[in-house]
């Protein structure tokens, strides 16, 4: 069992990393391998709608996403962490995820969760935006005992948010539990749902 954790903050060792570190502790206790993927602090290219990933190339024309997808293919779950900017996720993270989820084919039926960290507010809106990547990709969304958020303007503040940190620990345990259930299902011969042969796309403009 391996969990990929995305640090979607430009600050590699800031509040988002502090939140993910709390999750990592429990993953280690539960015997799950984990890997942190930091998107970095350099400009992240948004999707240019070139279509190459769907038109023969089979991957994104910008390699940062391909590096992530290659690593995530070997993982059984995904946890995405982001700071809150104007009641939403980091823009660079959104640009990265737009391309990763559009180009990638390794997301379906892997448990996923989003976690957000803010000084004060905007966390639920950020979580809602991030969860949409999972719910359009056939990914079971992992929940906790509260919404997956912690608060603080610096890592030392996050350490004082006892409720937020407990929420992260419960989330980590729930993630491992769900991964075990999926693995047990495979061993019992229960297949993943079979997709319908035709993918329908409705255009609401009348002919």
C-alpha positions in Angstrom: 0.0 0.0 0.0 1.4 3.4 -1.0 -0.2 6.8 -0.7 0.9 9.8 -2.8 0.6 13.1 -1.0 0.8 16.3 -3.1 2.1 19.4 -1.4 0.4 22.1 -3.4 2.0 25.0 -1.6 4.9 27.0 -3.1 6.4 26.9 0.4 7.9 23.4 0.7 8.0 23.5 4.6 5.0 25.7 5.4 1.6 25.1 6.9 0.4 22.6 4.2 3.5 20.5 4.8 2.8 20.5 8.5 -0.7 19.2 7.8 0.6 16.5 5.5 3.2 15.5 8.1 0.5 14.7 10.6 -1.1 12.4 8.0 2.3 10.8 7.2 2.8 9.9 10.9 -0.4 7.8 10.9 0.3 6.3 7.5 3.6 5.1 8.8 1.9 3.6 11.9 -0.6 1.8 9.7 2.2 0.3 7.6 1.5 2.3 4.4 4.3 3.6 2.3 4.0 7.2 1.3 5.6 9.7 -1.1 5.4 13.5 -1.0 5.2 15.3 -4.4 5.9 19.0 -4.1 4.8 21.0 -7.0 7.5 23.6 -6.3 7.6 27.4 -6.4 8.3 27.9 -10.1 5.6 28.9 -12.6 3.2 26.0 -13.5 1.8 25.9 -17.0 -1.9 25.7 -17.3 -3.6 23.5 -19.9 -3.2 25.0 -23.4 -6.0 22.7 -24.9 -3.5 21.4 -27.5 -5.2 18.0 -27.3 -1.9 16.1 -27.6 -2.5 14.0 -24.5 -5.6 12.5 -26.2 -4.3 12.6 -29.8 -1.6 9.9 -30.0 1.0 11.4 -27.6 -0.7 9.8 -24.6 0.9 12.2 -22.1 1.1 15.9 -21.3 3.4 18.0 -23.5 4.7 19.6 -20.2 6.7 17.0 -18.4 6.1 18.0 -14.8 2.7 16.3 -14.9 4.2 13.1 -16.5 6.7 12.7 -13.7 3.9 12.8 -11.2 1.7 10.4 -13.2 4.5 7.9 -13.5 5.0 7.9 -9.7 1.3 7.9 -8.9 0.6 4.9 -11.1 2.4 2.8 -8.5 0.2 4.3 -5.7 -3.1 3.1 -4.3 -4.4 6.5 -2.9 -4.0 10.2 -3.3 -4.1 13.1 -0.8 -3.9 16.6 -2.2 -2.9 19.4 0.2 -3.3 23.1 -0.6 -3.1 26.5 1.1 -6.1 28.7 0.7 -5.8 31.7 -1.7 -8.9 33.9 -2.0 -11.1 31.0 -0.8 -9.7 28.6 -3.3 -6.7 26.3 -3.9 -3.3 27.6 -5.0 -3.6 28.6 -8.6 -0.4 26.7 -9.6 -1.9 23.5 -8.0 -5.1 23.9 -9.9 -3.2 24.3 -13.2 -1.1 21.2 -12.3 -4.2 19.1 -11.5 -6.1 20.3 -14.6 -3.4 18.8 -16.8 -2.7 15.7 -14.6 -6.4 14.7 -14.5 -6.9 15.4 -18.2 -3.9 13.5 -19.3 -3.8 10.7 -16.7 -5.4 7.3 -16.9 -4.4 6.0 -13.4 -7.0 7.7 -11.1 -10.1 5.5 -11.2 -11.1 3.6 -8.1 -8.2 4.9 -6.0 -9.2 6.6 -2.8 -8.6 10.3 -2.7 -8.9 13.2 -0.3 -8.2 16.9 -0.3 -6.9 18.9 2.7 -6.7 22.6 3.0 -4.9 25.0 5.4 -5.8 28.6 5.9 -5.2 31.4 8.4 -8.9 31.8 8.9 -11.5 31.1 6.2 -12.0 29.8 2.7 -11.2 26.2 3.4 -14.5 24.7 2.5 -14.6 26.4 -0.9 -11.1 25.2 -1.6 -12.0 21.7 -0.6 -15.0 21.8 -2.8 -12.9 22.8 -5.8 -10.3 20.1 -5.2 -12.9 17.3 -4.6 -14.3 17.9 -8.1 -11.2 16.3 -9.6 -11.9 13.1 -7.7 -15.6 12.9 -8.3 -15.3 13.2 -12.1 -12.6 10.5 -12.1 -14.4 7.5 -10.4 -12.3 8.0 -7.2 -13.8 7.1 -3.8 -13.6 10.3 -1.7 -12.2 9.7 1.8 -13.8 11.6 4.6 -12.9 12.3 8.2 -14.8 13.3 11.4 -14.8 16.9 10.3 -14.0 18.7 7.0 -10.4 18.2 6.1 -9.0 21.5 7.2 -6.5 23.0 9.6 -5.7 26.6 10.5 -2.6 28.7 11.0 -0.5 31.4 9.3 2.7 29.5 10.1 3.5 25.9 10.9 3.8 26.6 14.7 0.1 27.8 14.6 -1.0 24.6 12.8 0.6 22.6 15.7 -1.8 24.3 18.1 -4.9 23.4 16.0 -5.6 20.2 17.9 -9.0 19.6 16.2 -7.5 20.1 12.8 -4.6 17.7 13.4 -7.0 15.1 14.8 -9.1 15.4 11.7 -6.0 14.6 9.6 -5.1 11.6 11.7 -8.6 10.2 11.3 -8.4 10.9 7.6 -5.2 9.0 7.3 -6.6 5.9 9.1 -9.8 6.0 7.0 -7.6 6.2 3.8 -5.6 3.1 4.8 -8.8 1.3 5.9 -10.4 1.9 2.5 -7.3 0.8 0.6 -7.4 -2.4 2.6 -11.0 -3.0 1.7 -10.3 -2.5 -2.0 -7.4 -4.9 -1.8 -9.6 -7.4 0.0 -12.2 -7.1 -2.6 -9.6 -7.8 -5.3 -8.5 -10.9 -3.5 -12.1 -12.0 -3.1 -12.6 -11.8 -6.9 -14.8 -8.6 -6.8 -13.9 -6.6 -9.9 -14.0 -2.9 -10.3 -17.3 -1.7 -12.0 -17.2 -2.2 -15.7 -17.6 1.1 -17.7 -20.3 1.4 -20.2 -19.2 0.8 -23.8 -20.3 4.3 -25.0 -19.5 7.5 -23.1 -22.4 9.9 -23.7 -21.7 13.6 -23.8 -24.8 15.9 -24.0 -24.7 19.2 -25.8 -27.4 21.5 -24.5 -27.5 23.6 -27.7 -30.4 22.4 -30.0 -29.6 21.4 -33.5 
